[in-house]
Amino acid sequence: MADSDQLERPAPDARPQRDWAAALGTQAGTARKAIEPDLLRTDLYVKGKTVHNKRIDGPLRRFKWAVMLVTLTIYYALPWIRWDRGPYAPDQAVLVDLAGRRFYMFDIEIWPHEFYFVAGLLIMAGIGLFLVTSAVGRAWCGYACPQTVWTDVFQHVDRFFDGDRNARMKLDAAPWTAAKTVRRLAKWSVYLAIAFWTGGAWIMYFADAPTLTRDFWSGEAAPVAYATVAVLTGTTFWLGGFMREQVCIYMCPWPRIQTAMLDEKSLIVTYKDWRGEERGSLKKAAKHPERYGDCIDCQLCVAVCPTGVDIRNGQQIGCITCGLCIDACDRVMREVGRPRGLIDYATLEQCEAEAAGAPAQPAWKALLRFRTLVYLGVWSAIGAGLLFALGTRAHTGLTVAQDRNPPFMLLKDGSVRNAYTLRLRNMEARPRAMTLALEGLPAGAVMWTEAVSLENAARAQSVTVPANATQVLRAYVMLPPGSHADGFAFRLTSDDEQGETARVETTFAMPGDDQ
Amino acid sequence: MANKRIDEPTGTETVGHEWDGIEELNTPLPRWWLYTFYATIAFAAVYVVLYPAWPMIDRATGGTLGWSSRGQLAAEMRAADAARAGIRAEIAATPIEALPANPQLMQAAVAGGAAAFKVNCAACHGAGAAGAPGYPNLNDDDWLWGGTLSDIQTTITHGVRWDAAPETRINLMPAFDGMLDSAELDAIAGHVLSLNGKGKPSAAGAQLYADNCAACHGPGGGGMAAMGVPALNDAIWLFGGSAADIKRQVGNPRHGVMPAWKDRLDPVTIKMLAAFVHSRGGGQGPAPAAAAAAPQAPAPDVASAKKAESDG
């Protein structure tokens, strides 16, 4: 818990370390030694400090707005998109139908036996995080992570109700008057409304959205729907409204994994200390221009930070690389007439080079790295493999389970009957006529099912398999007296232009087989 | 215990004990742990009031909710019965011959019958309904008392040779031991086997069969289904098909007995059992034709499509 203290505390030696190992650690390296005796005496229960980040405008803030708009729109609106699949399948574009055991995603429909597609997507998501980290550092943390997006939303709610940074700090410190109570209750109500909408949107992915909405409000939805909404409302309210950056710093494993993945070639938000140090106000700098650097120590970069870190202390786990401090510093630099980029996206390697006098490099050059290309290759290969599998998968399937008890049945005339439970799978969203046939049995062997009676028994029969379903069919196969068979196969062929075939080998049990 | 002091390096108080120079710091519990612990105490207090908790002399305290595991089971069974009530009423209202015309109802009846079979019938007829010597196989196409749905229903309802049921299926084969000597019994057994293309036919055997057996079993051994007389010219033998088995059965016939289930099971369960037995592959009568006429009912909408078996 002592970490939160460190984050707020300017290091005694404010000059950040250029030693990578130390810079990539949780805190500026030399600060540790100075803090240690203090740290040992720290109270075990450090109180979290609320971050009141100041409003800032700039290109990165606008980009963040755009990402927020896109991600939230996707999250809230996606389940409401309709997608016509004909009369035999749901018309919701994205639907995780757990009860019916189908995943629908636009034109793709995943069956339970194809769960490897979902596994593949998850692997792609995992490698995608590596890819993004390798290419653009913690961009996920800074822009797209739900925790970041919802924290951003709630911070804007704060701003709407309580004003900007200073007003909020003042109100926080103020005694609990009636006015403050009303304000807080109003703000928390909005928190709760957003949280509820967030939880409510989640369940829409798991059932037909309009129907579920109706059922939800009329009290007819499944208990699990209400429970899910309650849990997600609670977590959104608490994690987005109150925990905020503490989730990133203390709870989330991803920042810790990323600290292991970042290296000197990773794009991070950096304070260019060789340019900024020694910090001093404009007035001081005017007096001793040779002594002071570009940083006027206005603290705006700290004020705008949504996680409350001071980027001038170097790279740290609390920095989600959202770049709002870049916007802030660029504005200040413009106002004081100094070049932009005192705080900027750069790699540590680039910082070294620049400190040694090399020209600044555009940030995109950091994208082209061998490691990034390897990740991209693996990621694309898995994606291409999944697409190939998706394009070539059969929409017809057959499984055969032979009756074990009894394994065979002797009939009056001495013929032998075996029973099989067949599952005929039709993955098309329309009923399909299929032909079920016996292969490899001696003459006289016949088959009958519930659909085709014993009188009409033959070596092949037509079955209409319902749309988007697996039909269970009990089939009897009979051999005339005196004939013998070991193995044979069922062949299922779709009687349409696809002409798909599924063939399953099985056995035929006879009296005396087991002796 | 007066040795409590503040430990210099850590700034934490000690618990005050000291063993051979080893002291223990009085480090506080993590607060979340402490609160969780308090929460469990509060939970326990509420639980003790609501649920059975304190063991008394012969039982535990009841708890204000009146919950018991027996009661929960009973409630679950009631709920299951309630859930089945609709389909059971439908089955009750449908004559058994009409069941196959309604595939969904038939399917439900077969499923219900399969469950009831395991509980009531499997002990004698086997889990796979394949029977055992003396207990008929229900999968084959040989029926002593008829293999249509209503025949099977009647047999289950009234039992076989069940004295307490006036309408029970009953027949008796006389014991020929004593009336015929061993050689004659052998001759009859040989003739019976020859009806099925096995064994050695003999003039004596044929004559003895015609005199003693043909009245019931028919001159060709075709049996008499209305009386439950088994056919002797097929491949299926209830008490064994060797010459010795047949000789023993002619000399001292054994007769199977099945209880009348009307006293133990309700009519709907019996109907479902008959449907299940009929569905095992040997069912006779108008049923197969009717089943074939009924369409496989491709589901007209999503809801019923889901009712079809839908796992991969």
Chai-1 contact restraints between the chains, C-beta under 6 A:
chainA,res_idxA,chainB,res_idxB,connection_type,confidence,min_distance_angstrom,max_distance_angstrom,comment,restraint_id
A,R41,B,G11,contact,1.0,0.0,6.0,A-B,restraint_1
A,Y45,B,R31,contact,1.0,0.0,6.0,A-B,restraint_2
A,Y88,B,A305,contact,1.0,0.0,6.0,A-B,restraint_3
A,P90,B,V302,contact,1.0,0.0,6.0,A-B,restraint_4
A,G100,B,K306,contact,1.0,0.0,6.0,A-B,restraint_5
A,R101,B,S310,contact,1.0,0.0,6.0,A-B,restraint_6
A,W111,B,G312,contact,1.0,0.0,6.0,A-B,restraint_7
A,P112,B,D311,contact,1.0,0.0,6.0,A-B,restraint_8
A,P112,B,G312,contact,1.0,0.0,6.0,A-B,restraint_9
A,H113,B,G312,contact,1.0,0.0,6.0,A-B,restraint_10
A,N405,B,A127,contact,1.0,0.0,6.0,A-B,restraint_11
A,N405,B,G128,contact,1.0,0.0,6.0,A-B,restraint_12
A,P406,B,G128,contact,1.0,0.0,6.0,A-B,restraint_13
A,P406,B,A130,contact,1.0,0.0,6.0,A-B,restraint_14
A,M409,B,N139,contact,1.0,0.0,6.0,A-B,restraint_15
A,M409,B,D140,contact,1.0,0.0,6.0,A-B,restraint_16
A,L410,B,A235,contact,1.0,0.0,6.0,A-B,restraint_17
A,L411,B,D140,contact,1.0,0.0,6.0,A-B,restraint_18
A,L411,B,D141,contact,1.0,0.0,6.0,A-B,restraint_19
A,K412,B,D141,contact,1.0,0.0,6.0,A-B,restraint_20
A,K412,B,D142,contact,1.0,0.0,6.0,A-B,restraint_21
A,K412,B,D234,contact,1.0,0.0,6.0,A-B,restraint_22
A,K412,B,I236,contact,1.0,0.0,6.0,A-B,restraint_23
A,G414,B,A235,contact,1.0,0.0,6.0,A-B,restraint_24
A,P431,B,P298,contact,1.0,0.0,6.0,A-B,restraint_25
A,E450,B,A291,contact,1.0,0.0,6.0,A-B,restraint_26
A,A451,B,Q296,contact,1.0,0.0,6.0,A-B,restraint_27
A,S453,B,P288,contact,1.0,0.0,6.0,A-B,restraint_28
A,S453,B,A292,contact,1.0,0.0,6.0,A-B,restraint_29
A,L454,B,P288,contact,1.0,0.0,6.0,A-B,restraint_30
A,T464,B,Q296,contact,1.0,0.0,6.0,A-B,restraint_31
A,T464,B,P298,contact,1.0,0.0,6.0,A-B,restraint_32
A,P466,B,P298,contact,1.0,0.0,6.0,A-B,restraint_33
A,P466,B,A299,contact,1.0,0.0,6.0,A-B,restraint_34
A,P466,B,A305,contact,1.0,0.0,6.0,A-B,restraint_35
A,P466,B,A308,contact,1.0,0.0,6.0,A-B,restraint_36
A,A467,B,A305,contact,1.0,0.0,6.0,A-B,restraint_37
A,N468,B,A305,contact,1.0,0.0,6.0,A-B,restraint_38
A,A469,B,A305,contact,1.0,0.0,6.0,A-B,restraint_39
A,A469,B,A308,contact,1.0,0.0,6.0,A-B,restraint_40
A,A469,B,S310,contact,1.0,0.0,6.0,A-B,restraint_41
A,T470,B,E309,contact,1.0,0.0,6.0,A-B,restraint_42
A,T470,B,S310,contact,1.0,0.0,6.0,A-B,restraint_43
A,V472,B,E309,contact,1.0,0.0,6.0,A-B,restraint_44
A,Y476,B,G281,contact,1.0,0.0,6.0,A-B,restraint_45
